[in-house]
Amino acid sequence: MAEWMQWIQELGFPIFVSFYLMHRVETKLVAIHDALLTLKLS
């Protein structure tokens, strides 16, 4: 957690929030991709 706090102080809060949201969207896109592949193979 201290590492995240250091990043926030160095990079700034808006950049940290942007990276966090990109990570969340990426994981959801992977889940959608996997679901589509499962449907295609069925």
C-alpha positions, 0 to 999 in steps of 0.5 A: 500500500505504501508503494501506491501512496508513493506513486500517487504523490509522484504522478498525481491523483488523476494519472493514478485514477486513469491507470486504475480505471484502465486496469478495471476495463482491461479485466472486463474486456478479457472476461467478455473475450473469453465468454465470446470464445466459449459461445463460438466453440459451443 
